[in-house]
Amino acid sequence: MTRRIRGLGRGRKTRRTLERGGTGTARRLNTELGGWAGVRITPMFGRWGYFVGETLFACFPVREKEHDLWIRLRPDEQRRALAAGARPHRRFGGRGWIEVNVESPADVASALGWLRRAYRTASAE
């Protein structure tokens, strides 16, 4: 009897959502951020991870039902974002992370300003 060696042979299929680069709002974000120099988009733990080099600067859910965009900012920018209506991340607020709901194209446009700041900070590291 031949046993299947783990890591070789046929693995499970990639979900269609991942193959298409997301759906809905996630697709809009992935299209925009994917055009920025040095940005790598990787699915991780049910979220799209946005990296510059090895630095994670934002995450957005893969599932269309979820809308919380996580962004990592410098402390001064985090204070400005919180004053503008963002909320601190439930676990990593002390490390500069904020949460913003992104449900419509208008929300994507407003979130891009904070994402650009996070991208610049991550690029400088």
MARLUMNU-374298 format. One line per field, with one value per residue: residue number from 1; residue in three letters; y negated, z, x negated of N, C-alpha, C, O in turn. Coordinates in nm, 3 decimals, decimal comma. Atoms other than C-alpha are relative to their C-alpha. Example, Ala and Ser with C-alpha at 12.3 -4.5 7.8 and 13.67 -1.06 7.14 Angstrom:
<pts>
i = 1  2
aa = Ala  Ser
nv = 0,119  0,119
nw = 0,000  -0,006
nu = -0,089  0,082
cav = 0,450  0,106
caw = 0,780  0,714
cau = -1,230  -1,367
cv = -0,120  -0,109
cw = 0,000  0,073
cu = -0,090  0,077
ov = -0,118  -0,220
ow = 0,066  0,090
ou = -0,194  0,026
</pts>
This chain:
<pts>
i = 1  2  3  4  5  6  7  8  9  10  11  12  13  14  15  16  17  18  19  20  21  22  23  24  25  26  27  28  29  30  31  32  33  34  35  36  37  38  39  40  41  42  43  44  45  46  47  48  49  50  51  52  53  54  55  56  57  58  59  60  61  62  63  64  65  66  67  68  69  70  71  72  73  74  75  76  77  78  79  80  81  82  83  84  85  86  87  88  89  90  91  92  93  94  95  96  97  98  99  100  101  102  103  104  105  106  107  108  109  110  111  112  113  114  115  116  117  118  119  120  121  122  123  124  125
aa = Met  Thr  Arg  Arg  Ile  Arg  Gly  Leu  Gly  Arg  Gly  Arg  Lys  Thr  Arg  Arg  Thr  Leu  Glu  Arg  Gly  Gly  Thr  Gly  Thr  Ala  Arg  Arg  Leu  Asn  Thr  Glu  Leu  Gly  Gly  Trp  Ala  Gly  Val  Arg  Ile  Thr  Pro  Met  Phe  Gly  Arg  Trp  Gly  Tyr  Phe  Val  Gly  Glu  Thr  Leu  Phe  Ala  Cys  Phe  Pro  Val  Arg  Glu  Lys  Glu  His  Asp  Leu  Trp  Ile  Arg  Leu  Arg  Pro  Asp  Glu  Gln  Arg  Arg  Ala  Leu  Ala  Ala  Gly  Ala  Arg  Pro  His  Arg  Arg  Phe  Gly  Gly  Arg  Gly  Trp  Ile  Glu  Val  Asn  Val  Glu  Ser  Pro  Ala  Asp  Val  Ala  Ser  Ala  Leu  Gly  Trp  Leu  Arg  Arg  Ala  Tyr  Arg  Thr  Ala  Ser  Ala  Glu
nv = 0,118  0,122  0,109  0,134  0,075  0,133  0,104  -0,037  -0,042  0,094  0,062  0,049  0,107  0,138  0,055  0,090  0,138  0,028  0,001  0,124  0,118  0,056  0,042  0,119  0,103  -0,055  0,006  0,140  0,030  -0,077  0,060  0,128  -0,019  -0,081  0,088  0,078  -0,058  -0,083  -0,059  -0,141  -0,034  -0,141  -0,045  -0,055  -0,015  0,054  0,142  0,038  0,073  0,094  0,009  0,066  -0,084  -0,092  0,077  0,001  0,133  0,000  -0,128  0,010  -0,135  -0,066  -0,018  0,122  0,042  0,077  0,128  0,074  0,018  0,028  0,079  0,031  0,137  0,057  0,047  0,130  -0,020  -0,077  0,097  0,075  -0,090  -0,020  0,124  0,009  -0,097  -0,140  -0,053  -0,076  -0,144  -0,061  -0,065  0,061  0,145  0,055  -0,012  0,090  -0,051  0,052  -0,071  0,085  -0,077  0,032  -0,073  0,056  0,065  0,124  -0,041  -0,038  0,125  0,065  -0,085  0,004  0,099  -0,064  -0,107  0,062  0,034  -0,126  -0,049  0,081  -0,038  -0,133  0,009  0,063  -0,091
nw = 0,000  0,011  -0,081  0,051  -0,082  -0,024  0,067  0,140  0,062  0,016  -0,122  0,016  0,098  -0,045  0,009  0,114  -0,046  -0,003  0,138  0,066  -0,068  -0,087  0,059  -0,061  -0,052  -0,008  0,135  0,027  -0,078  0,055  0,129  -0,027  -0,072  0,082  0,093  -0,070  0,011  -0,109  -0,082  0,022  -0,061  -0,031  -0,090  -0,124  -0,110  0,034  0,032  0,096  -0,066  0,089  -0,045  0,072  -0,048  -0,104  -0,094  0,019  -0,032  -0,003  0,023  0,029  0,006  0,127  0,010  0,035  -0,110  -0,098  0,060  -0,086  0,051  -0,106  0,054  -0,099  0,017  -0,102  -0,111  0,026  0,102  -0,064  -0,075  0,099  0,055  -0,105  -0,008  0,123  -0,002  -0,003  -0,136  -0,023  0,020  -0,127  -0,068  0,030  -0,002  -0,063  0,094  0,114  0,093  -0,007  0,080  0,075  0,080  0,143  0,058  0,129  0,073  -0,070  -0,114  0,054  0,031  -0,123  -0,064  0,074  -0,061  -0,114  0,055  0,054  -0,113  -0,052  0,103  -0,009  -0,124  0,019  0,099  -0,062  -0,100
nu = -0,084  0,076  -0,055  0,023  0,095  -0,053  0,075  0,017  -0,124  -0,109  -0,050  -0,136  -0,017  -0,005  -0,135  -0,019  0,018  0,143  0,050  -0,043  0,055  -0,103  -0,127  -0,058  0,089  0,136  0,057  0,035  0,121  0,111  0,037  0,066  0,126  0,089  0,070  0,101  0,135  0,049  -0,106  -0,030  -0,128  0,003  -0,107  0,052  -0,095  -0,131  0,012  0,102  0,107  0,068  0,138  0,109  0,109  -0,049  -0,080  -0,145  -0,051  -0,146  -0,070  -0,143  -0,057  -0,025  -0,145  -0,072  -0,087  0,076  0,038  0,093  0,135  0,097  0,110  0,105  0,046  0,087  -0,083  -0,063  -0,103  -0,106  -0,081  -0,080  -0,103  -0,100  -0,078  -0,081  -0,109  0,045  0,003  0,123  -0,012  -0,041  0,112  0,130  -0,012  0,119  0,113  -0,022  -0,101  -0,136  -0,101  -0,090  -0,096  0,005  -0,113  -0,041  0,111  0,037  0,083  0,131  0,070  0,045  0,099  0,126  0,088  0,067  0,084  0,121  0,087  0,053  0,093  0,122  0,068  0,056  0,107  0,116  0,060
cav = 0,000  -0,340  -0,621  -0,980  -1,185  -1,505  -1,808  -1,618  -1,548  -1,711  -1,954  -2,125  -2,376  -2,749  -2,924  -3,118  -3,440  -3,415  -3,337  -3,648  -3,875  -3,926  -4,039  -4,360  -4,613  -4,383  -4,367  -4,748  -4,778  -4,502  -4,666  -5,005  -4,889  -4,635  -4,924  -5,085  -5,027  -4,739  -4,634  -4,261  -4,131  -3,795  -3,606  -3,526  -3,395  -3,499  -3,846  -4,012  -4,124  -4,431  -4,430  -4,653  -4,422  -4,225  -4,498  -4,450  -4,787  -4,691  -4,398  -4,357  -4,056  -3,808  -3,750  -4,002  -4,012  -4,171  -4,532  -4,622  -4,752  -4,744  -5,004  -5,052  -5,417  -5,622  -5,738  -6,099  -5,983  -5,732  -6,019  -6,215  -5,912  -5,851  -6,216  -6,181  -5,889  -5,575  -5,345  -5,185  -4,823  -4,595  -4,416  -4,619  -4,977  -5,036  -4,945  -5,206  -5,000  -5,147  -4,999  -5,164  -5,026  -5,013  -4,921  -5,150  -5,307  -5,637  -5,454  -5,314  -5,665  -5,800  -5,501  -5,545  -5,856  -5,659  -5,369  -5,602  -5,724  -5,366  -5,270  -5,559  -5,465  -5,099  -5,192  -5,399  -5,113
caw = 0,000  -0,104  0,145  0,046  0,168  0,325  0,120  -0,206  -0,453  -0,486  -0,211  -0,154  -0,403  -0,367  -0,289  -0,582  -0,379  -0,333  -0,699  -0,807  -0,564  -0,346  -0,405  -0,338  -0,122  -0,073  -0,448  -0,473  -0,195  -0,343  -0,688  -0,548  -0,303  -0,549  -0,774  -0,506  -0,532  -0,319  -0,179  -0,145  -0,074  0,098  0,237  0,602  0,870  0,688  0,607  0,325  0,464  0,305  0,335  0,236  0,252  0,573  0,744  0,775  0,752  0,706  0,699  0,552  0,578  0,292  0,367  0,216  0,532  0,735  0,686  0,950  0,797  1,036  0,978  1,162  1,210  1,393  1,738  1,626  1,320  1,531  1,756  1,448  1,310  1,643  1,656  1,300  1,395  1,374  1,673  1,838  1,746  2,009  2,084  1,926  1,986  2,205  1,913  1,676  1,512  1,434  1,292  1,025  0,872  0,493  0,333  0,032  -0,241  -0,046  0,258  0,042  -0,076  0,280  0,407  0,134  0,307  0,624  0,419  0,239  0,574  0,697  0,369  0,398  0,758  0,667  0,367  0,586  0,832
cau = 0,000  -0,139  -0,093  -0,060  -0,355  -0,242  -0,343  -0,363  -0,091  0,242  0,338  0,667  0,804  0,767  1,093  1,234  1,236  0,860  0,799  0,991  0,810  1,114  1,469  1,657  1,476  1,176  1,126  1,132  0,874  0,657  0,663  0,568  0,300  0,160  0,059  -0,157  -0,534  -0,660  -0,320  -0,263  0,088  0,111  0,410  0,348  0,582  0,900  0,772  0,580  0,245  0,085  -0,295  -0,584  -0,884  -0,832  -0,628  -0,252  -0,077  0,290  0,539  0,886  1,122  1,147  1,517  1,758  1,971  1,691  1,584  1,323  1,001  0,704  0,432  0,101  0,007  -0,255  -0,133  -0,070  0,124  0,317  0,434  0,548  0,734  0,907  1,012  1,148  1,374  1,162  1,155  0,853  0,791  0,944  0,615  0,335  0,450  0,145  -0,083  0,060  0,336  0,678  1,000  1,212  1,533  1,510  1,842  1,890  1,673  1,684  1,542  1,261  1,172  1,157  0,957  0,695  0,560  0,484  0,351  0,108  -0,023  -0,065  -0,236  -0,485  -0,564  -0,614  -0,829  -1,060  -1,124
cv = -0,125  -0,110  -0,134  -0,072  -0,142  -0,105  0,031  0,039  -0,111  -0,051  -0,048  -0,118  -0,136  -0,049  -0,101  -0,146  -0,038  -0,009  -0,131  -0,123  -0,069  -0,034  -0,126  -0,103  0,048  -0,006  -0,143  -0,039  0,071  -0,058  -0,129  0,021  0,083  -0,082  -0,085  0,073  0,079  0,065  0,144  0,031  0,150  0,038  0,065  0,000  -0,065  -0,148  -0,018  -0,079  -0,085  -0,028  -0,092  0,070  0,102  -0,068  0,001  -0,138  -0,008  0,141  -0,029  0,140  0,053  0,011  -0,131  -0,053  -0,088  -0,124  -0,077  0,004  -0,036  -0,071  -0,032  -0,137  -0,038  -0,056  -0,135  0,012  0,081  -0,095  -0,080  0,086  0,024  -0,123  -0,015  0,107  0,145  0,048  0,078  0,149  0,067  0,067  -0,074  -0,153  -0,067  0,005  -0,083  0,046  -0,066  0,091  -0,103  0,091  -0,049  0,085  -0,048  -0,059  -0,131  0,031  0,038  -0,126  -0,068  0,082  -0,007  -0,104  0,059  0,112  -0,056  -0,037  0,126  0,057  -0,076  0,036  0,135  0,000  -0,055  0,092  0,090
cw = 0,000  0,082  -0,064  0,096  0,011  -0,068  -0,147  -0,058  0,002  0,136  -0,021  -0,097  0,067  -0,013  -0,112  0,038  -0,002  -0,140  -0,071  0,063  0,086  -0,076  0,071  0,041  0,005  -0,137  -0,036  0,073  -0,059  -0,133  0,022  0,064  -0,080  -0,101  0,066  -0,003  0,125  0,087  -0,043  0,077  0,017  0,085  0,124  0,106  -0,027  -0,034  -0,113  0,078  -0,101  0,058  -0,089  0,053  0,098  0,098  -0,040  0,037  -0,001  -0,025  -0,030  -0,016  -0,142  -0,022  -0,025  0,113  0,102  -0,065  0,081  -0,055  0,117  -0,064  0,113  -0,031  0,105  0,112  -0,026  -0,103  0,056  0,078  -0,094  -0,056  0,103  0,016  -0,119  -0,006  -0,007  0,144  0,019  -0,022  0,135  0,076  -0,016  -0,006  0,059  -0,089  -0,126  -0,099  0,025  -0,083  -0,065  -0,076  -0,143  -0,068  -0,139  -0,072  0,066  0,121  -0,045  -0,027  0,127  0,071  -0,070  0,056  0,117  -0,048  -0,059  0,110  0,057  -0,096  0,008  0,125  -0,014  -0,100  0,059  0,099  -0,060
cu = -0,089  0,068  -0,032  -0,096  0,051  -0,089  -0,026  0,135  0,104  0,048  0,141  0,004  -0,001  0,143  0,009  -0,022  -0,147  -0,057  0,033  -0,059  0,101  0,126  0,046  -0,105  -0,144  -0,067  -0,043  -0,128  -0,121  -0,049  -0,078  -0,138  -0,100  -0,078  -0,108  -0,134  -0,037  0,105  0,024  0,128  0,006  0,121  -0,060  0,110  0,135  0,000  -0,102  -0,103  -0,073  -0,138  -0,082  -0,123  0,056  0,095  0,147  0,051  0,152  0,054  0,146  0,056  0,019  0,151  0,072  0,087  -0,072  -0,059  -0,104  -0,142  -0,089  -0,118  -0,097  -0,059  -0,104  0,090  0,069  0,112  0,117  0,092  0,089  0,113  0,110  0,087  0,093  0,109  -0,040  0,005  -0,130  0,025  0,025  -0,114  -0,132  0,005  -0,123  -0,123  0,021  0,105  0,135  0,091  0,091  0,096  -0,004  0,107  0,037  -0,122  -0,044  -0,088  -0,140  -0,082  -0,051  -0,107  -0,136  -0,098  -0,078  -0,091  -0,129  -0,098  -0,065  -0,104  -0,133  -0,080  -0,066  -0,116  -0,129  -0,071  -0,103
ov = -0,136  -0,136  -0,151  -0,073  -0,208  -0,100  -0,057  0,079  -0,229  0,027  -0,017  -0,182  -0,150  -0,022  -0,176  -0,224  -0,148  -0,093  -0,179  -0,233  -0,189  -0,027  -0,152  -0,138  -0,028  -0,036  -0,164  -0,103  0,011  -0,061  -0,153  -0,031  0,066  -0,037  -0,151  0,196  0,028  0,134  0,174  -0,003  0,225  -0,029  0,149  -0,104  -0,129  -0,209  0,066  -0,178  -0,036  -0,082  -0,103  0,054  0,178  -0,005  -0,042  -0,185  -0,109  0,226  -0,121  0,227  -0,023  -0,006  -0,233  -0,172  -0,161  -0,122  -0,195  0,107  -0,129  -0,026  -0,070  -0,159  0,030  -0,086  -0,151  -0,053  0,061  -0,080  -0,104  0,038  0,026  -0,112  -0,080  0,109  0,233  -0,032  0,132  0,199  0,027  0,075  -0,069  -0,214  -0,177  -0,058  -0,068  -0,020  -0,089  0,171  -0,201  0,187  -0,169  0,205  0,029  -0,074  -0,165  -0,044  0,010  -0,132  -0,118  0,025  0,018  -0,084  0,037  0,134  0,006  -0,020  0,125  0,110  -0,015  0,046  0,153  0,077  -0,018  0,068  0,172
ow = 0,082  0,066  -0,127  0,217  -0,088  -0,057  -0,222  0,015  0,020  0,223  -0,123  -0,122  0,184  -0,113  -0,137  -0,041  -0,043  -0,168  -0,152  0,010  0,113  -0,199  0,185  -0,037  -0,024  -0,147  -0,095  0,016  -0,074  -0,159  -0,043  0,014  -0,066  -0,149  -0,003  0,005  0,237  0,183  -0,161  0,195  -0,080  0,184  0,114  0,138  0,061  -0,046  -0,132  0,142  -0,207  0,168  -0,209  0,170  0,064  0,192  -0,149  0,148  0,043  -0,079  0,026  -0,071  -0,234  -0,134  0,036  0,114  0,177  -0,183  0,053  -0,055  0,192  -0,167  0,223  -0,139  0,207  0,086  0,009  -0,091  0,017  0,072  -0,064  -0,073  0,068  0,038  -0,109  -0,102  0,002  0,237  -0,077  0,005  0,235  0,198  0,073  -0,070  0,017  -0,058  -0,223  -0,201  0,140  -0,163  -0,002  -0,139  -0,169  -0,089  -0,218  -0,012  0,062  0,151  0,023  0,007  0,129  0,135  -0,007  0,048  0,128  0,009  -0,045  0,096  0,087  -0,052  0,004  0,120  0,025  -0,084  0,017  0,132  0,010
ou = -0,180  0,187  -0,137  -0,074  0,081  -0,211  -0,068  0,226  0,073  0,087  0,203  -0,098  0,034  0,209  -0,085  -0,076  -0,183  -0,142  -0,046  -0,043  0,090  0,131  0,006  -0,194  -0,236  -0,186  -0,149  -0,216  -0,228  -0,169  -0,180  -0,238  -0,221  -0,182  -0,185  -0,137  -0,029  0,071  0,039  0,140  -0,007  0,149  -0,150  0,166  0,192  0,106  -0,190  -0,068  -0,111  -0,150  -0,057  -0,158  0,146  0,142  0,183  0,026  0,207  -0,016  0,205  -0,012  0,051  0,200  0,039  0,118  -0,007  -0,094  -0,125  -0,208  -0,059  -0,170  -0,057  -0,115  -0,118  0,206  0,186  0,215  0,232  0,214  0,206  0,225  0,228  0,208  0,197  0,186  0,046  0,019  -0,185  0,134  -0,033  -0,108  -0,216  -0,080  -0,160  -0,224  -0,053  0,124  0,174  0,044  0,132  0,052  0,005  0,089  0,092  -0,228  -0,163  -0,181  -0,238  -0,200  -0,164  -0,196  -0,239  -0,219  -0,199  -0,198  -0,235  -0,219  -0,185  -0,207  -0,239  -0,202  -0,182  -0,211  -0,239  -0,187  -0,162
</pts>
